[in-house]
């Protein structure tokens, strides 16, 4: 797909390995739509963008895996009725590196809770691709209770991968923490506190598990009763309070990133009938996420927009009116003086970190008065070029050539 415009010539610059000049180049936008033999995980090259964002192999990473409800508007492929959401929907899996707010992978899947074999397959594909470049990185997967499947946990333990997953409470598990729960409940009542929270841990083996695993309980006593939450982990270090509050609860940021992806980049707009086409939509939405993230990373940390949401960046940096005048020698861009953060907009426009190229020279941004004078000069030069040759010679005080006749 080719688009040749003055504005895209300024933004994109010359195409690598091309003979087209920058001021008259063609801007290339390539979208590769895979054939039906491609699988969803092979299509997702967000792996490479995520790993390229690290200057070197990290010592450890903690990917968060979660799914979200994507309501459909018809009978698309893979759409199923989900009784929990009371909707016909997809449940795509989102994987994020929440420490850096970067997406790792987004995969379209049917609207049902993933089973143990499916969760294991997703983790195996993730690890297989990560290990092609990061051989010594310690990986810890984090997710809610839907991913605490015995097949997934057994595979992680066999392959040296750590995990921390939410765990549904059961009566046998609750009996193991009764003593700690009674102590917290009694202490709250004696001291007349509105809320009292405590932590404990135990070893637990469910019927479907092949071994005992470390289980951490968060016990919260309030005036309304007792609330107990459990997590299961392969980590053998850290206190129960650190495991739950500092490590597991940090996965809440992944839910914020999913909300950001859906509401501000429209990743839930999967209205095509074909599942492959909807997967391509998710890939493009993830590419848009990376573009907005690159713009935000180019903003100095002292600015308030350095931590702004994508909708705010779109309103204050991207959706700006401009006047473009194309002359023979240059393209002039004029913007309003009252636009928000003019210096920041020029700095963000000069960032070229997506392709890894050297920063291009910042083109001058003209005010409306300078742009009008430039436009008047361009119109004047065009009028002079259209004038008769005699008038042009008279204006420059150069007379016509004299012809000498020899008698």
HELIX and SHEET records of a PDB file:
HELIX    1   1 UNK A    6  UNK A   12  1                                   7    
HELIX    2   2 UNK A   22  UNK A   24  5                                   3    
HELIX    3   3 UNK A   40  UNK A   43  1                                   4    
HELIX    4   4 UNK A   46  UNK A   52  1                                   7    
HELIX    5   5 UNK A  116  UNK A  130  1                                  15    
HELIX    6   6 UNK A  145  UNK A  147  5                                   3    
HELIX    7   7 UNK A  150  UNK A  158  1                                   9    
HELIX    8   8 UNK A  171  UNK A  176  1                                   6    
HELIX    9   9 UNK A  178  UNK A  191  1                                  14    
HELIX   10  10 UNK A  240  UNK A  241  1                                   2    
HELIX   11  11 UNK A  242  UNK A  248  3                                   7    
HELIX   12  12 UNK A  249  UNK A  251  5                                   3    
HELIX   13  13 UNK A  252  UNK A  265  1                                  14    
HELIX   14  14 UNK A  275  UNK A  297  1                                  23    
HELIX   15  15 UNK A  304  UNK A  307  5                                   4    
HELIX   16  16 UNK A  310  UNK A  313  1                                   4    
HELIX   17  17 UNK A  314  UNK A  318  3                                   5    
HELIX   18  18 UNK A  342  UNK A  350  1                                   9    
HELIX   19  19 UNK A  368  UNK A  386  1                                  19    
HELIX   20  20 UNK A  389  UNK A  395  1                                   7    
SHEET    1   A 2 UNK A   2  UNK A   3  0                                        
SHEET    2   A 2 UNK A  27  UNK A  28 -1                                        
SHEET    1   B 6 UNK A  60  UNK A  61  0                                        
SHEET    2   B 6 UNK A 138  UNK A 143  1                                        
SHEET    3   B 6 UNK A 162  UNK A 167  1                                        
SHEET    4   B 6 UNK A 225  UNK A 233 -1                                        
SHEET    5   B 6 UNK A 213  UNK A 222 -1                                        
SHEET    6   B 6 UNK A 195  UNK A 204 -1                                        
SHEET    1   C 3 UNK A  63  UNK A  71  0                                        
SHEET    2   C 3 UNK A  87  UNK A  97 -1                                        
SHEET    3   C 3 UNK A  80  UNK A  82 -1                                        
SHEET    1   D 3 UNK A  63  UNK A  71  0                                        
SHEET    2   D 3 UNK A  87  UNK A  97 -1                                        
SHEET    3   D 3 UNK A 102  UNK A 107 -1                                        
SHEET    1   E 3 UNK A 322  UNK A 326  0                                        
SHEET    2   E 3 UNK A 331  UNK A 335 -1                                        
SHEET    3   E 3 UNK A 365  UNK A 366  1                                        
END                                                                             
